């Protein structure tokens, strides 16, 4: 084997690596046909063909890497539907399902910094493949994939057209367009130089004030992740607008690099994570759209989520962190929506996949039909549930994997019974260690499986308490 195949590892949502170091044309030409073969073995009997969708984002040489994928799997006898342009990853997941394909291979590194690229493998049902499929891809990398006597066909398709039509069918698109056109709603969007660029304009027309639309594979030296530290210009732009214009509704939407994660900024220029957006979406979809079904949340999700679900007589199912667990549940239960604290939200009436553009449309519909800015809507839910909280998360680098192992052993051997002067009343171990404290706050400690990093999450009645809890656990870890 010409490359070190055993060093290619798939994470929770694909294979990622530094361009020209781990992620190369040579390695991609090995991985792609292996992934195609595993998709055939997994879904071939179900779909009855050898067709695979190939797509890409706006990262450095993404279209060239995607062309290499198409060539490699075509040579192995697979028919290819190759995107004519970049598009959101959910658009390719939707295409895989709509076209009855084996799945999709998408060149993207999602929210990682610009030096990375990656390959996401999507299933025939339109979501991420389960872990056993990626394990089989890894296991098969040292097997020789024979060249087909006759290569598969490569056809090109418009990855936006049918996808946008599908999204438009799920909301009152005419009403949203009308309110924007009338000037009653001002819509800002930060696409972070990523694959969401132009998406809202395709759906809603020319009234969208889009920021960071240009292709910049360096992402201005940061990362295309919808977090406040990367959004200072966008938030300042909305603050300036608010000073100049005080009437009407104002919404800011933020999309990650491949448009499967979302965040928002309200009319007062406050950042709103999915911890806030998910409760709003639950309320809107049940009250105004009469949707029903289970709410699926990860263990790191806000306590406001089950409270709003209870307000609307919905059950809640909790999973470990990672959208793959939400996907598993969406395939076996009637689900209203499934969401994670990092911004991924999917819907039971769509594919079992995070979709930031569909979330954007539902958020806009909630604003238009309620007549409330997002911050006002959130405050109403807090009043209705009698629950007010703040949330934050930090990733703490550790000195080594040995330090990581020592801390894990310490938690297993000597569980924490007091945090920042507050007694621990419960500990969940569904994923890491989630400690509930006497003052209604919770603190969660998770260990990265592949690197010496501690992921720390906290929700408490005030931001000061959140920061105090995080500072305490940081000191404990160090």
C-alpha positions as CSV (number, residue, x, y, z in Angstrom):
1,X,0.0,0.0,0.0
2,X,1.6,3.3,-1.1
3,X,0.4,5.3,1.9
4,X,0.3,4.7,5.6
5,X,-3.3,3.6,5.6
6,X,-3.2,2.6,9.3
7,X,-2.7,6.3,10.2
8,X,-6.1,7.3,8.6
9,X,-8.6,7.5,11.4
10,X,-12.3,8.5,11.2
11,X,-13.7,10.6,14.0
12,X,-17.3,11.1,15.0
13,X,-18.1,12.6,11.6
14,X,-15.5,11.7,9.0
15,X,-11.7,11.8,8.4
16,X,-9.9,15.1,8.8
17,X,-6.3,16.1,8.4
18,X,-3.9,18.9,7.7
19,X,-3.7,19.6,4.0
20,X,-0.5,18.4,2.3
21,X,0.5,16.5,5.5
22,X,-2.1,14.0,6.5
23,X,-4.7,15.0,3.9
24,X,-3.3,14.4,0.4
25,X,-4.5,13.4,-3.1
26,X,-2.7,10.1,-2.7
27,X,-4.4,9.2,0.5
28,X,-7.8,10.4,-0.7
29,X,-7.4,8.1,-3.8
30,X,-7.0,5.2,-1.4
31,X,-9.8,6.1,1.1
32,X,-12.5,7.1,-1.4
33,X,-12.9,3.7,-3.3
34,X,-12.7,1.8,0.0
35,X,-15.5,4.0,1.4
36,X,-17.5,3.5,-1.8
37,X,-17.1,-0.3,-1.5
38,X,-18.2,-0.3,2.2
39,X,-21.3,1.8,1.2
40,X,-22.1,-0.7,-1.5
41,X,-21.8,-3.6,1.0
42,X,-23.9,-1.7,3.5
43,X,-26.7,-0.2,1.3
44,X,-26.3,-1.9,-2.1
45,X,-29.1,-4.4,-1.6
46,X,-31.4,-1.6,-0.4
47,X,-30.8,0.9,-3.3
48,X,-30.0,-1.5,-6.1
49,X,-27.4,0.6,-7.8
50,X,-23.7,1.8,-7.6
51,X,-24.4,5.5,-7.5
52,X,-22.6,7.9,-5.1
53,X,-23.0,11.6,-4.7
54,X,-19.7,13.7,-4.5
55,X,-19.7,17.2,-3.1
56,X,-17.5,19.8,-1.4
57,X,-17.3,23.0,0.6
58,X,-15.2,26.2,-0.1
59,X,-11.9,25.2,1.5
60,X,-8.5,25.2,-0.2
61,X,-8.6,23.1,-3.3
62,X,-11.9,21.5,-2.2
63,X,-13.2,21.1,-5.8
64,X,-9.9,19.5,-6.8
65,X,-10.0,17.0,-3.9
66,X,-13.6,16.2,-4.8
67,X,-12.6,15.6,-8.5
68,X,-9.9,13.1,-7.2
69,X,-12.7,11.3,-5.2
70,X,-14.9,11.2,-8.4
71,X,-12.0,9.8,-10.5
72,X,-11.0,7.2,-7.9
73,X,-14.5,5.8,-7.3
74,X,-15.4,5.9,-11.0
75,X,-12.3,3.8,-11.8
76,X,-13.5,1.3,-9.2
77,X,-16.8,1.0,-11.1
78,X,-19.1,3.4,-9.3
79,X,-21.4,5.9,-11.0
80,X,-20.9,9.5,-9.7
81,X,-23.2,12.4,-9.3
82,X,-20.7,15.2,-9.0
83,X,-21.8,18.7,-7.7
84,X,-21.3,21.6,-10.1
85,X,-20.4,23.8,-7.2
86,X,-19.9,24.0,-3.5
87,X,-23.0,23.5,-1.3
88,X,-23.9,22.8,2.3
89,X,-23.1,19.3,3.5
90,X,-26.9,18.7,4.3
91,X,-27.6,19.4,0.6
92,X,-25.4,16.4,-0.3
93,X,-27.0,14.2,2.4
94,X,-30.4,15.2,1.0
95,X,-29.2,14.4,-2.6
96,X,-28.1,10.9,-1.5
97,X,-31.6,10.1,-0.2
98,X,-33.5,11.8,-3.0
99,X,-31.4,10.2,-5.8
100,X,-31.6,6.7,-4.1
101,X,-27.8,6.6,-4.0
102,X,-25.5,4.5,-1.9
103,X,-24.5,7.6,0.0
104,X,-22.4,10.7,-0.4
105,X,-18.7,11.5,-0.1
106,X,-18.2,15.2,0.9
107,X,-14.9,17.1,1.0
108,X,-15.2,19.3,4.1
109,X,-13.5,19.8,7.5
110,X,-16.6,21.5,8.9
111,X,-15.7,24.1,11.5
112,X,-11.9,23.3,11.7
113,X,-9.3,25.9,10.9
114,X,-8.3,26.5,7.3
115,X,-5.2,24.3,7.3
116,X,-7.6,21.2,7.5
117,X,-9.6,19.4,4.9
118,X,-11.6,16.2,5.4
119,X,-14.0,13.6,4.0
120,X,-17.4,13.1,5.4
121,X,-19.2,9.8,4.5
122,X,-23.0,10.0,4.3
123,X,-25.5,7.2,4.2
124,X,-28.2,6.2,1.7
125,X,-30.8,7.4,4.3
126,X,-29.4,10.9,4.2
127,X,-27.4,11.1,7.5
128,X,-24.0,10.3,8.8
129,X,-23.0,6.6,8.5
130,X,-23.0,4.7,11.9
131,X,-19.7,4.1,13.6
132,X,-19.5,0.4,12.5
133,X,-19.4,1.7,8.9
134,X,-16.4,4.0,9.5
135,X,-14.7,1.2,11.4
136,X,-15.2,-1.1,8.4
137,X,-13.6,1.6,6.2
138,X,-10.6,1.9,8.4
139,X,-10.3,-1.9,8.6
140,X,-10.4,-2.2,4.8
141,X,-7.8,0.4,3.9
142,X,-5.1,-2.1,3.5
143,X,-7.1,-4.2,1.0
144,X,-6.5,-3.7,-2.7
145,X,-9.5,-2.3,-4.6
146,X,-9.5,-3.7,-8.1
147,X,-10.0,-1.4,-11.0
148,X,-13.3,-2.0,-12.8
149,X,-13.2,-3.3,-16.4
150,X,-15.6,-0.5,-17.3
151,X,-15.4,2.7,-15.2
152,X,-18.6,4.2,-13.8
153,X,-20.2,7.3,-15.3
154,X,-19.6,10.8,-13.9
155,X,-22.6,13.1,-14.2
156,X,-22.9,16.6,-12.9
157,X,-25.8,18.0,-11.0
158,X,-27.1,21.2,-9.4
159,X,-26.7,20.5,-5.7
160,X,-28.7,23.6,-4.7
161,X,-31.8,23.3,-6.8
162,X,-33.8,20.4,-5.4
163,X,-32.4,21.0,-1.9
164,X,-33.7,24.6,-1.8
165,X,-37.1,23.4,-3.1
166,X,-37.3,20.9,-0.3
167,X,-36.5,23.5,2.3
168,X,-39.0,26.0,0.9
169,X,-41.7,23.3,1.1
170,X,-41.3,23.0,4.9
171,X,-41.9,26.7,5.9
172,X,-44.2,29.6,5.0
173,X,-41.6,30.9,2.6
174,X,-43.9,33.5,1.0
175,X,-44.7,35.1,4.4
176,X,-41.0,35.3,5.4
177,X,-40.1,36.8,2.0
178,X,-43.0,39.3,2.3
179,X,-42.0,40.5,5.8
180,X,-38.3,41.0,4.7
181,X,-39.4,42.8,1.5
182,X,-41.6,45.1,3.5
183,X,-38.8,46.2,5.8
184,X,-40.5,44.8,8.9
185,X,-37.7,42.3,9.3
186,X,-34.0,43.0,8.8
187,X,-31.9,39.8,8.2
188,X,-28.2,39.6,8.7
189,X,-26.2,36.4,8.0
190,X,-22.6,35.6,8.7
191,X,-21.6,32.7,6.4
192,X,-18.0,32.7,7.8
193,X,-16.6,32.3,4.2
194,X,-18.2,28.9,4.1
195,X,-20.7,26.8,2.1
196,X,-23.7,28.7,3.4
197,X,-22.7,31.6,1.1
198,X,-25.6,32.7,-1.1
199,X,-28.0,30.1,0.5
200,X,-30.4,32.5,2.2
201,X,-30.5,34.7,-0.8
202,X,-31.5,31.7,-3.0
203,X,-34.3,30.9,-0.6
204,X,-35.5,34.4,0.4
205,X,-34.3,36.9,-2.3
206,X,-32.2,40.0,-2.3
207,X,-33.1,41.3,1.1
208,X,-30.4,39.3,3.0
209,X,-27.5,41.3,4.4
210,X,-24.7,38.7,4.1
211,X,-21.4,39.1,5.8
212,X,-18.1,37.3,4.9
213,X,-19.5,36.0,1.6
214,X,-16.1,35.9,-0.1
215,X,-14.2,32.7,-0.3
216,X,-11.3,32.8,2.1
217,X,-9.7,29.4,2.8
218,X,-7.8,30.9,5.7
219,X,-11.0,32.0,7.4
220,X,-9.2,35.2,8.4
221,X,-6.8,33.2,10.5
222,X,-9.5,31.8,12.7
223,X,-12.0,29.0,12.2
224,X,-15.5,28.9,10.6
225,X,-17.2,28.0,13.9
226,X,-20.2,29.9,15.2
227,X,-18.7,31.0,18.5
228,X,-18.5,34.6,19.9
229,X,-14.7,34.7,19.6
230,X,-15.0,34.5,15.8
231,X,-17.9,36.9,15.5
232,X,-16.7,40.3,16.8
233,X,-17.1,42.0,13.4
234,X,-20.6,40.5,12.8
235,X,-21.8,41.5,16.3
236,X,-20.4,45.0,16.0
237,X,-22.1,45.3,12.6
238,X,-25.5,44.5,14.2
239,X,-24.8,46.9,17.1
240,X,-24.1,49.7,14.6
241,X,-27.3,48.9,12.8
242,X,-29.3,48.9,16.0
243,X,-28.0,52.4,16.9
244,X,-29.1,53.7,13.4
245,X,-32.4,51.8,13.1
246,X,-34.6,51.1,16.1
247,X,-37.8,49.9,14.4
248,X,-38.9,46.5,13.2
249,X,-37.5,43.1,13.9
250,X,-33.8,42.2,13.5
251,X,-32.2,38.8,13.3
252,X,-28.6,37.7,12.8
253,X,-27.9,34.1,11.7
254,X,-24.4,32.4,11.8
255,X,-23.4,29.3,9.9
256,X,-20.3,27.1,10.2
257,X,-18.0,26.1,7.4
258,X,-20.2,23.4,5.8
259,X,-23.5,24.8,7.0
260,X,-24.7,22.0,9.4
261,X,-24.3,24.1,12.5
262,X,-26.1,27.4,13.4
263,X,-26.1,30.1,16.0
264,X,-27.8,33.5,16.1
265,X,-27.5,37.1,17.2
266,X,-30.6,38.9,18.4
267,X,-31.8,42.4,17.7
268,X,-29.8,43.7,20.8
269,X,-26.6,42.1,19.4
270,X,-26.6,39.3,22.0
271,X,-25.1,36.0,20.9
272,X,-27.6,33.0,21.1
273,X,-26.2,29.5,21.0
274,X,-28.3,26.4,20.1
275,X,-28.9,26.1,23.9
276,X,-31.3,29.0,23.4
277,X,-32.4,28.3,19.8
278,X,-33.5,24.7,20.5
279,X,-36.2,25.8,23.1
280,X,-37.5,28.5,20.8
281,X,-37.7,25.9,17.9
282,X,-39.5,23.4,20.1
283,X,-42.1,26.0,21.1
284,X,-42.6,27.3,17.6
285,X,-42.9,23.9,15.9
286,X,-45.4,22.6,18.5
287,X,-47.5,25.8,19.0
288,X,-47.7,27.2,15.5
289,X,-47.0,24.2,13.2
290,X,-48.8,21.6,15.5
291,X,-45.8,19.2,15.1
292,X,-45.4,16.5,17.7
293,X,-42.8,13.8,18.6
294,X,-39.9,13.3,20.9
295,X,-37.3,15.9,21.7
296,X,-33.8,14.4,21.5
297,X,-31.0,16.2,23.3
298,X,-27.4,15.4,24.3
299,X,-26.4,15.2,27.9
300,X,-24.7,18.6,27.5
301,X,-28.0,20.3,26.5
302,X,-29.6,23.1,28.6
303,X,-32.1,22.3,31.3
304,X,-34.4,24.7,29.6
305,X,-34.9,22.2,26.8
306,X,-36.8,19.6,28.9
307,X,-38.8,22.4,30.6
308,X,-40.0,23.8,27.3
309,X,-40.7,20.2,26.1
310,X,-42.8,19.6,29.2
311,X,-44.6,22.9,28.6
312,X,-45.7,21.5,25.2
313,X,-46.4,17.9,26.5
314,X,-43.4,16.4,24.7
315,X,-41.2,13.6,25.9
316,X,-37.4,14.0,26.0
317,X,-34.7,11.4,25.1
318,X,-31.1,12.1,26.2
319,X,-28.0,10.8,24.4
320,X,-24.2,11.1,24.8
321,X,-22.6,14.0,23.1
322,X,-22.3,13.6,19.3
323,X,-24.9,13.9,16.6
324,X,-24.5,10.3,15.5
325,X,-26.4,9.3,18.7
326,X,-29.3,11.7,17.8
327,X,-29.3,10.2,14.3
328,X,-29.7,6.7,15.7
329,X,-32.7,7.8,17.7
330,X,-34.2,9.6,14.7
331,X,-34.1,6.4,12.8
332,X,-36.1,4.4,15.4
333,X,-38.6,6.9,17.0
334,X,-41.0,9.7,16.0
335,X,-38.9,12.7,16.6
336,X,-39.8,16.4,16.6
337,X,-36.2,17.6,16.6
338,X,-32.8,16.5,17.8
339,X,-30.2,19.1,18.9
340,X,-26.7,19.4,20.4
341,X,-25.1,22.3,22.2
342,X,-22.5,22.8,19.5
343,X,-25.1,24.0,17.0
344,X,-26.3,20.9,15.2
345,X,-30.1,20.6,14.9
346,X,-32.1,18.2,12.8
347,X,-35.8,17.5,12.3
348,X,-38.0,14.4,12.1
349,X,-39.8,15.7,9.0
350,X,-36.5,15.9,7.1
351,X,-33.4,13.7,6.8
352,X,-31.7,12.5,10.1
353,X,-29.0,15.1,9.7
354,X,-28.0,18.5,11.1
355,X,-29.3,21.2,8.7
356,X,-28.5,24.8,9.5
357,X,-30.4,26.3,6.6
358,X,-33.6,24.6,7.5
359,X,-33.0,25.7,11.1
360,X,-32.5,29.2,9.8
361,X,-35.9,29.1,8.1
362,X,-37.7,27.8,11.1
363,X,-36.1,30.4,13.3
364,X,-37.2,33.2,10.9
365,X,-40.7,31.7,10.8
366,X,-40.8,31.7,14.6
367,X,-39.8,35.4,14.6
368,X,-42.3,36.4,11.8
369,X,-45.2,34.5,13.3
370,X,-44.6,35.5,16.9
371,X,-43.7,39.1,16.1
372,X,-40.9,38.8,18.7
373,X,-37.2,39.3,18.4
374,X,-35.3,36.2,19.4
375,X,-34.1,37.6,22.7
376,X,-37.7,38.5,23.6
377,X,-38.9,35.0,22.7
378,X,-36.2,33.5,24.9
379,X,-37.2,35.7,27.8
380,X,-40.9,34.7,27.4
381,X,-39.9,31.0,27.6
382,X,-37.8,31.7,30.7
383,X,-40.9,33.3,32.4
384,X,-43.2,30.5,31.3
385,X,-40.9,27.8,32.7
386,X,-39.7,29.9,35.7
387,X,-36.2,29.0,34.7
388,X,-33.3,31.4,34.1
389,X,-29.8,30.3,33.4
390,X,-26.5,31.0,31.8
391,X,-24.2,28.6,30.0
392,X,-20.6,28.4,28.9
393,X,-18.1,25.8,27.8
394,X,-14.3,25.7,27.6
395,X,-11.8,23.2,26.1
396,X,-8.8,22.8,28.4
397,X,-5.5,21.5,26.9
398,X,-3.7,19.1,29.1
399,X,0.1,18.5,29.3
400,X,-0.1,14.9,28.0
401,X,-2.3,11.8,27.6
402,X,-0.7,10.6,30.9
403,X,-2.2,13.6,32.7
404,X,-5.5,12.8,31.0
405,X,-5.3,9.2,32.3
406,X,-4.5,10.4,35.8
407,X,-7.5,12.8,36.0
408,X,-9.8,10.1,34.6
409,X,-8.5,7.6,37.3
410,X,-9.0,10.3,39.9
411,X,-12.6,10.8,39.0
412,X,-13.3,7.1,38.9
413,X,-11.6,6.5,42.3
414,X,-12.5,9.7,44.2
415,X,-15.7,11.2,42.7
416,X,-16.2,14.9,43.4
417,X,-18.7,15.6,46.2
418,X,-18.2,19.3,46.4
419,X,-17.6,21.8,43.6
420,X,-16.8,25.5,44.2
421,X,-18.1,25.2,47.7
422,X,-21.4,23.6,46.6
423,X,-22.5,20.1,47.4
424,X,-22.9,17.6,44.5
425,X,-26.3,16.0,44.7
426,X,-26.1,13.7,41.6
427,X,-23.6,12.5,39.0
428,X,-24.5,11.2,35.5
429,X,-22.0,9.1,33.6
430,X,-23.8,8.7,30.3
431,X,-20.9,10.6,28.7
432,X,-18.1,11.8,30.9
433,X,-19.1,13.1,34.4
434,X,-22.1,15.4,34.8
435,X,-22.4,16.8,38.3
436,X,-25.6,18.4,39.5
437,X,-25.1,20.9,42.4
438,X,-27.3,22.0,45.2
439,X,-27.9,25.5,43.6
440,X,-29.5,23.9,40.5
441,X,-26.3,24.4,38.4
442,X,-24.5,21.5,36.7
443,X,-20.9,21.0,35.6
444,X,-19.8,18.4,33.1
445,X,-16.3,17.0,32.5
446,X,-15.6,15.1,29.3
447,X,-12.3,13.7,28.0
448,X,-11.3,13.8,24.3
449,X,-10.7,10.3,23.2
450,X,-7.9,11.2,20.8
451,X,-6.0,14.1,22.3
452,X,-5.1,15.5,25.8
453,X,-8.0,17.9,26.0
454,X,-10.6,18.3,28.8
455,X,-14.0,19.6,27.7
456,X,-15.8,21.5,30.4
457,X,-19.5,22.5,30.3
458,X,-21.5,24.4,32.9
459,X,-25.0,25.8,33.3
460,X,-25.9,27.9,36.3
461,X,-28.4,30.6,37.4
462,X,-26.0,33.4,36.5
463,X,-23.0,33.8,34.3
464,X,-20.9,34.7,37.4
465,X,-21.7,31.3,38.9
466,X,-20.9,29.6,35.6
467,X,-17.5,31.2,35.5
468,X,-16.8,30.4,39.1
469,X,-17.6,26.7,38.5
470,X,-15.5,26.5,35.4
471,X,-12.6,28.3,37.2
472,X,-12.8,25.8,40.1
473,X,-12.7,22.7,37.8
474,X,-9.9,24.2,35.7
475,X,-7.9,24.7,38.9
476,X,-8.7,21.1,40.0
477,X,-7.5,19.8,36.6
478,X,-4.3,21.8,36.6
